[in-house]
Amino acid sequence: MSSLHPGRASAPTPWEETPDWERQSAAAVFGQVRDFVTVSGGTTAKLTREQKGRFVALCWIGQIHKHIPNPKPSYVADWDALPNWQKETDSDIFEHIEQAV
């Protein structure tokens, strides 16, 4: 899930080597998106890619605050401050989960 980590431009870490807190966070974000799609009755398809990406970004920021007492500002940056690759990744994550549900 390192690809979700704002400010981290390196190649994604293999899942087996990903720290426990990141794996737990990835599972939590997956669950939040899945639940959102489910309770919305599938109408999340009407959201824009940006809205979908923003949702993932906010869920991830919540996990950062849960696991890192004093995160770097770049780890909890608002949507407008994220690089384009991060916005696209977050939007892709939502859409992949949405399709799986």
C-alpha positions as a printed NumPy array, in Angstrom:
array([[  0.   ,   0.   ,   0.   ],
       [  3.027,   2.194,  -0.056],
       [  1.665,   3.629,  -3.264],
       [ -0.988,   5.308,  -1.115],
       [  1.556,   6.942,   1.124],
       [  1.637,  10.663,   0.227],
       [  5.054,  12.018,  -0.475],
       [  6.528,   8.607,  -1.164],
       [  7.7  ,   8.543,  -4.757],
       [  9.669,   5.299,  -4.611],
       [  8.493,   2.032,  -6.123],
       [  5.752,   0.25 ,  -4.159],
       [  7.004,  -2.09 ,  -1.46 ],
       [  6.115,  -5.772,  -1.94 ],
       [  3.144,  -6.676,   0.289],
       [  5.219,  -9.123,   2.374],
       [  7.703,  -6.347,   3.169],
       [  5.102,  -3.686,   3.884],
       [  5.029,  -2.663,   7.555],
       [  2.131,  -4.051,   9.607],
       [  0.603,  -0.619,  10.191],
       [  0.47 ,   0.02 ,   6.438],
       [ -1.148,  -3.349,   5.766],
       [ -3.692,  -2.681,   8.513],
       [ -4.321,   0.756,   7.046],
       [ -4.744,  -0.639,   3.547],
       [ -7.297,  -3.139,   4.854],
       [ -9.138,  -0.376,   6.708],
       [ -9.285,   1.872,   3.639],
       [-10.455,  -1.065,   1.518],
       [-13.209,  -1.728,   4.064],
       [-14.268,   1.911,   4.181],
       [-14.548,   2.139,   0.395],
       [-16.333,  -1.223,   0.184],
       [-18.797,  -0.188,   2.88 ],
       [-19.396,   3.186,   1.234],
       [-20.14 ,   1.533,  -2.102],
       [-22.424,  -0.996,  -0.4  ],
       [-24.431,   1.457,   1.719],
       [-24.762,   3.745,  -1.299],
       [-26.439,   0.946,  -3.21 ],
       [-23.875,   1.117,  -5.969],
       [-24.679,   4.738,  -6.792],
       [-21.045,   5.66 ,  -6.215],
       [-20.735,   5.074,  -9.961],
       [-22.225,   8.568, -10.28 ],
       [-19.321,  10.14 ,  -8.391],
       [-16.554,  11.825, -10.336],
       [-13.071,  10.302, -10.326],
       [-11.973,  13.228,  -8.198],
       [-14.691,  12.59 ,  -5.613],
       [-13.696,   8.93 ,  -5.476],
       [-10.03 ,   9.804,  -5.075],
       [-10.775,  12.374,  -2.382],
       [-12.641,   9.718,  -0.398],
       [ -9.664,   7.365,  -0.509],
       [ -7.273,  10.191,   0.406],
       [ -9.369,  11.158,   3.447],
       [ -9.645,   7.553,   4.605],
       [ -5.871,   7.214,   4.289],
       [ -5.251,  10.452,   6.223],
       [ -7.369,   9.021,   9.036],
       [ -5.138,   5.956,   9.097],
       [ -1.987,   8.081,   9.106],
       [ -3.249,   9.947,  12.17 ],
       [ -4.175,   6.652,  13.816],
       [ -0.72 ,   5.123,  13.376],
       [  1.685,   8.081,  13.329],
       [  1.52 ,  10.47 ,  16.301],
       [  3.142,  13.451,  14.556],
       [  3.039,  12.816,  10.805],
       [  4.919,  14.949,   8.344],
       [  2.613,  17.516,   6.723],
       [  3.072,  15.786,   3.346],
       [  1.615,  12.559,   4.829],
       [ -1.652,  14.314,   5.697],
       [ -1.79 ,  16.804,   2.837],
       [ -5.175,  17.86 ,   1.537],
       [ -6.268,  16.78 ,  -1.943],
       [ -5.214,  20.006,  -3.656],
       [ -1.664,  19.59 ,  -2.354],
       [ -1.235,  16.01 ,  -3.615],
       [  0.79 ,  15.327,  -6.761],
       [ -1.225,  14.252,  -9.792],
       [  0.135,  10.679,  -9.69 ],
       [ -1.217,  10.351,  -6.131],
       [ -4.639,  11.703,  -7.098],
       [ -4.846,   9.262, -10.003],
       [ -3.712,   6.373,  -7.805],
       [ -6.326,   7.169,  -5.155],
       [ -9.05 ,   7.402,  -7.811],
       [ -7.902,   4.091,  -9.333],
       [ -7.987,   2.426,  -5.913],
       [-11.592,   3.488,  -5.35 ],
       [-12.658,   2.316,  -8.806],
       [-10.967,  -1.069,  -8.441],
       [-12.68 ,  -1.659,  -5.095],
       [-15.975,  -0.385,  -6.507],
       [-15.781,  -2.84 ,  -9.415],
       [-14.966,  -5.69 ,  -7.032],
       [-18.04 ,  -4.946,  -4.92 ]])
